[in-house]
Amino acid sequence: MTADVSHFYCPQAWVQGAWARDVLLSVDASGHWSDVQTDMPASLCEGARVLPGPVLPGMVNAHSHAFQRAICGLTERRSGAAGAASDDFWSWRDRMYSAAQRITPDQLESIASLLYAELLMAGYTQVCEFHYLHNALPGHTHADPLDMSMALVRAAHKVGMGLTLLPTLYMRSGFGAAGLREDQQRFASTPDSILRLVDDLQMQVRGLENFNVGVALHSLRAADGSAIAEVAAYATAHQLPVHIHIAEQTQEVQDCIAHTGRRPIEWLLENLPVNARWNLVHATHTTPVELQGVQAAGAAIVICPSTEANLGDGVFDYSGYAALDGNWSIGSDSHVTRSWTEELRLLEYSQRLTQRKRNVAAQHGASSSTAANLFEAALAGGHAATAQPLGAIVLGNRADFCVLDEHAPSLLGVPGDHMLDALVFSSPDAKPLSVYVGGRLRVERGAPVGAAWPGMAHDYAATMKALWRT
């Protein structure tokens, strides 16, 4: 065993879509898997670090608005008088803007540090940050767009989370609007400003491990076709991932039809060179033909079950898309939960509730296990979301993995072959004992390594007090 390679031995690991036994895992000096051997007698693994529980690949969180962590629990009361129009996405959005209008770079770093630590402790190892807080606070005349972006980079670096940063184009308040509302001015950008920010960020993160940059287009309602095409062309030329909110709300679909004559995904597929680098966030309201078009283009969909449920968006047509073998990933979006197991559980349960059937995902995939099919699909989608070699314990991929606690109440006594099923469908969630990113230990005994959790919690609490004067 050479000195520039790390070796891990575990009794059980998730390899090629199933549990493998007695696994020897080797990580090269660059933090990628260099060897994976199964059915290895312990006597042949002398010198390897013995891992104390079953091993799973790390999960990609494909959609995050880190600053929205600061409003979790603060939007769960009705707005207006009793009997007034019910809350929906649009009334929630107005309340979300109250946070966007207040947060400074230092506060964003504090919020994101705690959030990324929470995600890491749950077994996420890379997060795609859909970032549109670029400009000065109201009443301030100038801010460097790099300030807010680099706050996110510092936060991820502090806790050891991988980060795909997605500077976001945001130009208008809605279809046909001339520009942004007053409370959206922090988001204001142009193709030139976004591409300049992408270039600057690539310079800033050069040499940092587990960081990369892509682009995001807020939505069809927030930018016109020519601007979107310009940013998309740059992304294609530079082989960057592209993310866009689309078809999340019925009103958005209706407005798009009114202004373009087409549904959002229909318009996108007809007017832009959508390909395997594109990630369509939400896609909650689709037709079978649109889903066929997404799959044929090789694009992926980012499903955010907890946020879509919290906002009353609707239910994604998982069965229709899975029947096409469509590519998808998961994101926690507004972060009302920071658990990938809860996201997968809620995705499956939404299908069971609407279809009045059990084990819906078990009908779509190589396994008879609902959890296995959901897990494998979500892992595979992480590559499209990040344009990084992530998502499985396989040669050449980054060595991201977590070690489960077999003694957690929800896993206690569960047969090994059912460990993943119990992890997803038995609560309370069983948090990993340890988490590794690029072969390096980042979480140990449920707490971040090298980053003081009490200090982060203190800074976060102080930021919340300053934001909400509590």
C-alpha positions as CSV (number, residue, x, y, z in Angstrom):
1,M,0.0,0.0,0.0
2,T,1.7,3.2,-1.2
3,A,1.9,6.3,1.0
4,D,0.0,8.6,-1.4
5,V,-3.1,6.3,-1.3
6,S,-5.5,6.0,1.6
7,H,-7.3,2.7,2.2
8,F,-10.6,2.1,4.0
9,Y,-12.1,-1.3,4.9
10,C,-15.8,-1.7,5.7
11,P,-18.1,-4.7,6.2
12,Q,-20.8,-3.2,3.9
13,A,-20.8,-0.5,1.1
14,W,-23.2,0.6,-1.6
15,V,-21.4,-0.3,-4.9
16,Q,-23.0,-0.5,-8.3
17,G,-26.5,-0.1,-7.0
18,A,-26.5,-2.7,-4.3
19,W,-24.9,-3.6,-1.0
20,A,-21.4,-5.2,-1.3
21,R,-19.7,-7.0,1.5
22,D,-16.2,-6.8,2.9
23,V,-15.1,-3.8,0.8
24,L,-11.6,-2.4,0.5
25,L,-11.8,1.2,-0.8
26,S,-8.7,3.1,-2.0
27,V,-8.4,6.8,-2.5
28,D,-5.6,8.4,-4.5
29,A,-3.7,11.6,-3.6
30,S,-6.2,13.7,-5.6
31,G,-9.1,12.5,-3.5
32,H,-10.7,10.1,-6.1
33,W,-11.4,6.5,-6.0
34,S,-8.5,4.5,-7.3
35,D,-9.6,1.0,-6.4
36,V,-12.8,-0.7,-5.1
37,Q,-12.6,-4.4,-4.2
38,T,-15.4,-6.4,-2.7
39,D,-15.5,-9.7,-0.8
40,M,-12.0,-9.0,0.6
41,P,-11.0,-11.0,3.7
42,A,-10.1,-8.8,6.5
43,S,-6.7,-10.5,6.7
44,L,-5.8,-9.0,3.3
45,C,-6.7,-5.4,4.4
46,E,-4.1,-4.9,7.0
47,G,-3.2,-1.2,7.3
48,A,-6.6,0.0,6.1
49,R,-8.7,2.3,8.2
50,V,-11.6,0.2,9.5
51,L,-14.9,2.1,9.1
52,P,-17.5,1.4,11.9
53,G,-20.6,1.1,9.8
54,P,-22.2,0.7,6.3
55,V,-20.9,3.1,3.7
56,L,-22.9,5.1,1.2
57,P,-21.8,7.5,-1.5
58,G,-22.2,11.2,-0.7
59,M,-25.3,12.9,-2.1
60,V,-25.4,16.1,-4.2
61,N,-27.8,18.8,-3.1
62,A,-28.6,20.2,-6.6
63,H,-30.6,23.3,-5.6
64,S,-29.9,25.7,-2.7
65,H,-30.7,29.3,-1.8
66,A,-28.6,29.5,1.3
67,F,-30.0,32.8,2.5
68,Q,-33.4,31.3,2.8
69,R,-32.2,29.2,5.7
70,A,-32.8,32.4,7.7
71,I,-36.5,32.3,7.2
72,C,-37.2,28.7,8.1
73,G,-40.0,28.7,10.5
74,L,-40.8,32.3,10.0
75,T,-43.4,32.0,7.1
76,E,-45.8,29.5,8.6
77,R,-48.5,31.9,9.7
78,R,-51.3,33.3,7.5
79,S,-50.7,36.7,5.9
80,G,-53.5,39.2,6.2
81,A,-56.8,38.9,8.0
82,A,-58.6,35.7,8.6
83,G,-60.8,34.9,5.6
84,A,-58.5,36.8,3.2
85,A,-57.1,35.1,0.1
86,S,-55.1,32.0,1.1
87,D,-51.3,32.0,1.1
88,D,-49.4,30.7,-2.0
89,F,-46.0,30.9,-3.5
90,W,-46.4,34.5,-4.4
91,S,-47.3,35.7,-0.9
92,W,-44.4,33.6,0.5
93,R,-42.1,35.2,-2.1
94,D,-42.9,38.7,-0.8
95,R,-42.0,37.6,2.7
96,M,-38.8,35.9,1.5
97,Y,-37.8,39.2,-0.1
98,S,-37.7,40.8,3.4
99,A,-34.7,38.6,4.1
100,A,-33.1,39.3,0.8
101,Q,-33.3,43.0,1.4
102,R,-31.4,42.8,4.7
103,I,-28.6,40.3,4.5
104,T,-25.0,41.6,4.4
105,P,-22.0,39.5,3.1
106,D,-20.9,38.7,6.7
107,Q,-24.4,37.6,7.6
108,L,-24.7,35.5,4.5
109,E,-21.4,33.8,5.4
110,S,-22.7,33.1,8.9
111,I,-26.0,31.7,7.5
112,A,-24.3,29.6,4.8
113,S,-21.7,28.2,7.2
114,L,-24.3,26.8,9.5
115,L,-26.4,25.6,6.6
116,Y,-23.6,23.8,4.8
117,A,-22.5,22.2,8.1
118,E,-26.0,20.9,8.5
119,L,-26.1,19.6,5.0
120,L,-22.7,17.9,5.4
121,M,-23.8,16.3,8.7
122,A,-26.8,14.8,6.8
123,G,-24.6,13.2,4.1
124,Y,-24.7,15.8,1.4
125,T,-21.2,16.4,0.1
126,Q,-21.7,18.9,-2.7
127,V,-24.2,21.8,-3.0
128,C,-25.3,23.7,-6.0
129,E,-25.9,27.3,-4.9
130,F,-28.4,29.2,-7.1
131,H,-27.1,32.6,-6.2
132,Y,-28.8,35.9,-7.1
133,L,-28.0,38.3,-4.2
134,H,-25.4,40.3,-6.2
135,N,-26.0,44.0,-5.4
136,A,-25.9,46.6,-2.7
137,L,-28.3,46.7,0.2
138,P,-31.2,49.2,-0.2
139,G,-29.8,52.6,0.6
140,H,-26.3,51.7,-0.3
141,T,-24.8,53.0,-3.5
142,H,-22.3,50.3,-4.4
143,A,-21.3,46.7,-3.7
144,D,-18.9,44.4,-5.4
145,P,-20.9,41.3,-6.7
146,L,-18.0,39.2,-5.6
147,D,-18.6,40.1,-2.0
148,M,-21.8,38.0,-1.6
149,S,-20.4,35.2,-3.9
150,M,-17.2,34.9,-1.9
151,A,-19.1,34.8,1.4
152,L,-20.6,31.5,0.1
153,V,-17.2,30.2,-1.0
154,R,-15.7,31.0,2.4
155,A,-18.6,29.3,4.2
156,A,-18.2,26.1,2.1
157,H,-14.5,26.1,2.6
158,K,-14.8,26.5,6.3
159,V,-16.8,23.3,6.8
160,G,-15.4,21.3,3.9
161,M,-18.5,21.2,1.7
162,G,-18.1,20.9,-2.0
163,L,-19.7,23.9,-3.8
164,T,-20.9,24.5,-7.4
165,L,-21.6,28.2,-7.4
166,L,-24.2,29.3,-10.0
167,P,-24.4,33.1,-10.5
168,T,-27.9,33.8,-11.6
169,L,-29.3,36.1,-14.4
170,Y,-32.3,38.1,-13.1
171,M,-33.5,41.0,-15.3
172,R,-37.2,41.6,-14.9
173,S,-40.1,41.0,-12.5
174,G,-42.2,39.0,-14.9
175,F,-43.2,38.2,-18.5
176,G,-43.5,41.5,-20.4
177,A,-42.1,43.6,-17.6
178,A,-39.6,46.4,-18.4
179,G,-37.4,45.7,-15.4
180,L,-37.4,44.6,-11.7
181,R,-39.5,45.7,-8.8
182,E,-37.9,48.0,-6.2
183,D,-37.7,45.0,-3.8
184,Q,-35.8,43.0,-6.4
185,Q,-33.0,45.4,-7.2
186,R,-30.4,43.3,-5.3
187,F,-30.9,40.6,-8.0
188,A,-30.4,42.9,-11.0
189,S,-28.0,41.6,-13.5
190,T,-27.3,41.4,-17.3
191,P,-25.6,38.7,-19.4
192,D,-22.4,40.8,-19.3
193,S,-22.4,41.2,-15.5
194,I,-23.2,37.5,-14.9
195,L,-20.5,36.3,-17.3
196,R,-18.0,38.7,-15.8
197,L,-18.8,37.4,-12.4
198,V,-18.4,33.8,-13.6
199,D,-14.9,34.7,-14.9
200,D,-14.0,36.5,-11.7
201,L,-15.1,33.6,-9.6
202,Q,-13.2,31.0,-11.6
203,M,-10.1,33.0,-10.9
204,Q,-11.0,33.3,-7.2
205,V,-11.6,29.5,-6.7
206,R,-8.7,28.3,-8.8
207,G,-6.7,25.9,-6.7
208,L,-9.4,25.4,-4.1
209,E,-10.5,21.8,-3.8
210,N,-14.1,20.7,-4.6
211,F,-15.2,24.1,-6.0
212,N,-16.5,24.8,-9.5
213,V,-18.7,27.4,-11.2
214,G,-21.7,27.2,-13.5
215,V,-24.5,29.5,-14.6
216,A,-28.1,29.9,-13.6
217,L,-31.0,31.6,-15.4
218,H,-33.6,32.5,-12.8
219,S,-36.6,31.7,-14.9
220,L,-38.2,32.5,-18.3
221,R,-40.3,35.2,-16.5
222,A,-37.1,36.9,-15.2
223,A,-35.1,37.2,-18.5
224,D,-35.9,37.5,-22.1
225,G,-35.0,34.9,-24.7
226,S,-32.0,36.7,-26.2
227,A,-30.4,37.2,-22.8
228,I,-30.9,33.6,-21.8
229,A,-29.5,32.5,-25.1
230,E,-26.3,34.6,-24.6
231,V,-25.6,33.1,-21.2
232,A,-26.4,29.6,-22.4
233,A,-24.1,30.0,-25.4
234,Y,-21.2,31.0,-23.0
235,A,-22.0,27.9,-20.8
236,T,-21.9,25.6,-23.8
237,A,-18.6,27.1,-25.0
238,H,-17.0,26.7,-21.5
239,Q,-18.7,23.4,-20.7
240,L,-20.5,24.7,-17.6
241,P,-23.7,23.3,-16.0
242,V,-26.8,25.4,-16.6
243,H,-29.7,25.6,-14.1
244,I,-33.1,27.3,-14.5
245,H,-36.3,27.5,-12.4
246,I,-39.1,26.4,-14.7
247,A,-42.9,25.4,-14.5
248,E,-42.9,25.6,-10.7
249,Q,-46.3,27.4,-10.5
250,T,-49.5,27.2,-12.5
251,Q,-49.6,31.0,-12.7
252,E,-46.1,30.9,-14.3
253,V,-47.4,28.4,-16.9
254,Q,-50.4,30.5,-17.6
255,D,-48.4,33.7,-17.9
256,C,-45.9,32.0,-20.2
257,I,-48.7,30.8,-22.5
258,A,-50.2,34.3,-22.5
259,H,-46.9,36.0,-23.5
260,T,-45.3,33.4,-25.8
261,G,-48.1,31.0,-26.9
262,R,-46.1,28.2,-25.4
263,R,-45.8,26.4,-22.0
264,P,-42.5,27.1,-20.3
265,I,-40.7,23.8,-21.0
266,E,-42.3,23.7,-24.5
267,W,-40.9,27.2,-25.2
268,L,-37.5,26.3,-23.8
269,L,-37.1,23.1,-25.9
270,E,-38.2,24.9,-29.0
271,N,-36.0,28.0,-28.6
272,L,-32.7,27.0,-26.9
273,P,-30.1,24.2,-27.4
274,V,-31.1,22.3,-24.3
275,N,-28.7,19.4,-23.7
276,A,-27.2,17.2,-21.0
277,R,-25.7,20.2,-19.2
278,W,-29.1,21.7,-18.5
279,N,-30.9,21.2,-15.2
280,L,-34.6,22.2,-15.0
281,V,-35.4,23.0,-11.4
282,H,-38.9,21.9,-10.2
283,A,-40.7,21.2,-13.6
284,T,-43.7,20.6,-11.4
285,H,-46.4,21.3,-14.0
286,T,-45.5,19.4,-17.2
287,T,-47.2,17.4,-20.0
288,P,-46.1,14.0,-21.0
289,V,-44.8,15.5,-24.3
290,E,-42.6,18.0,-22.4
291,L,-41.1,15.3,-20.2
292,Q,-40.4,13.2,-23.4
293,G,-38.6,16.3,-24.8
294,V,-36.5,16.8,-21.7
295,Q,-35.5,13.2,-21.7
296,A,-34.7,13.3,-25.4
297,A,-32.5,16.4,-25.0
298,G,-30.5,14.6,-22.3
299,A,-31.4,17.3,-19.7
300,A,-32.0,16.6,-16.0
301,I,-34.8,17.8,-13.7
302,V,-34.0,18.9,-10.1
303,I,-36.8,17.9,-7.8
304,C,-37.2,19.8,-4.5
305,P,-39.9,17.8,-2.6
306,S,-39.8,19.6,0.7
307,T,-39.9,23.1,-0.7
308,E,-42.5,22.2,-3.3
309,A,-44.7,20.8,-0.5
310,N,-44.0,23.8,1.8
311,L,-44.9,26.3,-0.9
312,G,-47.9,24.4,-2.2
313,D,-46.4,24.1,-5.7
314,G,-47.9,20.7,-6.6
315,V,-46.6,17.2,-7.2
316,F,-44.0,16.3,-9.8
317,D,-45.0,13.6,-12.3
318,Y,-42.4,11.2,-11.1
319,S,-44.0,8.1,-12.5
320,G,-44.3,9.6,-16.0
321,Y,-40.7,10.8,-16.0
322,A,-39.2,7.7,-14.4
323,A,-41.0,5.5,-17.0
324,L,-38.9,7.5,-19.6
325,D,-35.7,6.8,-17.6
326,G,-35.4,10.5,-17.2
327,N,-32.4,11.9,-15.3
328,W,-33.1,13.8,-12.1
329,S,-31.5,15.0,-8.9
330,I,-32.8,16.4,-5.6
331,G,-32.3,19.8,-3.9
332,S,-33.4,21.3,-0.6
333,D,-34.0,24.8,-2.2
334,S,-35.4,26.9,0.7
335,H,-34.0,24.4,3.3
336,V,-37.2,23.7,5.3
337,T,-35.4,20.4,5.7
338,R,-31.7,19.7,5.4
339,S,-32.1,15.9,5.0
340,W,-31.8,14.0,1.7
341,T,-33.6,11.0,3.2
342,E,-36.6,13.3,3.9
343,E,-36.5,14.6,0.4
344,L,-36.6,11.1,-1.1
345,R,-39.3,10.0,1.4
346,L,-41.5,12.9,0.6
347,L,-41.0,12.4,-3.1
348,E,-42.3,8.8,-2.8
349,Y,-45.1,9.6,-0.4
350,S,-46.4,12.4,-2.7
351,Q,-46.7,9.8,-5.4
352,R,-48.4,7.3,-3.0
353,L,-50.9,9.9,-1.9
354,T,-51.9,11.0,-5.4
355,Q,-51.9,7.5,-7.0
356,R,-53.2,5.6,-3.9
357,K,-50.4,3.0,-4.4
358,R,-47.4,1.8,-2.4
359,N,-43.8,1.5,-3.5
360,V,-44.2,3.6,-6.6
361,A,-40.5,4.0,-7.3
362,A,-40.0,0.2,-7.0
363,Q,-41.8,0.0,-10.4
364,H,-39.2,2.2,-12.0
365,G,-35.6,1.0,-11.8
366,A,-33.4,-2.1,-11.6
367,S,-34.2,-2.9,-7.9
368,S,-37.3,-4.2,-6.2
369,S,-36.4,-1.7,-3.4
370,T,-38.1,1.7,-3.5
371,A,-35.3,3.4,-1.6
372,A,-32.6,1.9,-3.9
373,N,-34.3,3.1,-7.0
374,L,-34.7,6.6,-5.6
375,F,-31.2,6.7,-4.2
376,E,-29.5,5.5,-7.4
377,A,-31.4,8.0,-9.6
378,A,-30.7,10.9,-7.2
379,L,-27.0,10.0,-7.2
380,A,-26.8,9.8,-10.9
381,G,-28.4,13.2,-11.3
382,G,-25.7,14.8,-9.2
383,H,-23.2,14.5,-12.1
384,A,-25.4,16.6,-14.4
385,A,-26.1,19.2,-11.7
386,T,-22.5,19.8,-10.9
387,A,-20.5,18.7,-14.0
388,Q,-18.3,16.9,-11.6
389,P,-17.4,13.2,-11.2
390,L,-19.7,12.5,-8.3
391,G,-22.5,10.2,-7.4
392,A,-21.1,6.6,-6.9
393,I,-18.3,4.6,-5.4
394,V,-16.6,3.9,-8.7
395,L,-13.1,4.4,-10.1
396,G,-12.4,8.0,-11.0
397,N,-15.2,9.6,-9.1
398,R,-14.4,11.9,-6.2
399,A,-14.2,9.9,-2.9
400,D,-17.3,11.3,-1.2
401,F,-18.9,9.0,1.3
402,C,-20.6,8.7,4.7
403,V,-20.6,6.0,7.3
404,L,-23.9,5.0,8.8
405,D,-24.7,4.5,12.5
406,E,-26.1,0.9,12.7
407,H,-27.0,1.6,16.3
408,A,-29.3,4.6,15.5
409,P,-32.9,3.8,16.7
410,S,-34.3,3.7,13.1
411,L,-31.6,1.3,12.0
412,L,-31.1,-0.8,15.1
413,G,-31.4,-4.6,14.3
414,V,-32.4,-4.0,10.6
415,P,-31.0,-6.7,8.3
416,G,-28.1,-5.4,6.2
417,D,-29.9,-5.8,2.9
418,H,-32.7,-3.5,4.2
419,M,-30.4,-0.8,5.7
420,L,-31.1,1.7,2.9
421,D,-34.9,1.1,3.0
422,A,-34.9,1.8,6.8
423,L,-32.7,4.8,6.3
424,V,-35.2,6.4,3.9
425,F,-38.5,5.2,5.3
426,S,-38.0,5.0,9.1
427,S,-37.8,8.1,11.1
428,P,-36.3,9.9,13.0
429,D,-33.5,10.3,10.5
430,A,-30.3,8.4,11.3
431,K,-27.5,10.9,10.9
432,P,-24.1,9.6,9.6
433,L,-21.4,8.9,12.1
434,S,-18.8,10.4,9.7
435,V,-18.7,12.1,6.3
436,Y,-15.8,12.3,3.9
437,V,-15.3,14.7,1.0
438,G,-12.6,13.8,-1.5
439,G,-11.4,11.1,0.9
440,R,-10.9,13.6,3.8
441,L,-12.8,13.4,7.0
442,R,-15.2,16.3,7.3
443,V,-17.7,15.1,9.9
444,E,-16.8,12.9,12.9
445,R,-19.2,11.7,15.6
446,G,-21.9,13.9,14.0
447,A,-20.0,17.2,14.2
448,P,-17.9,19.1,11.6
449,V,-14.1,18.5,11.8
450,G,-11.9,21.6,11.9
451,A,-14.9,24.0,12.2
452,A,-16.2,24.9,15.6
453,W,-19.9,24.0,15.6
454,P,-20.6,26.1,18.8
455,G,-19.0,29.1,17.2
456,M,-21.0,28.7,14.0
457,A,-24.2,28.3,16.0
458,H,-23.4,31.4,18.0
459,D,-22.7,33.5,14.9
460,Y,-25.9,32.2,13.3
461,A,-28.0,33.1,16.3
462,A,-26.4,36.6,16.4
463,T,-27.2,37.0,12.7
464,M,-30.8,36.0,13.2
465,K,-31.1,38.4,16.1
466,A,-29.8,41.2,14.0
467,L,-32.0,40.4,11.1
468,W,-35.2,39.9,13.0
469,R,-34.4,41.9,16.2
470,T,-35.5,39.0,18.4
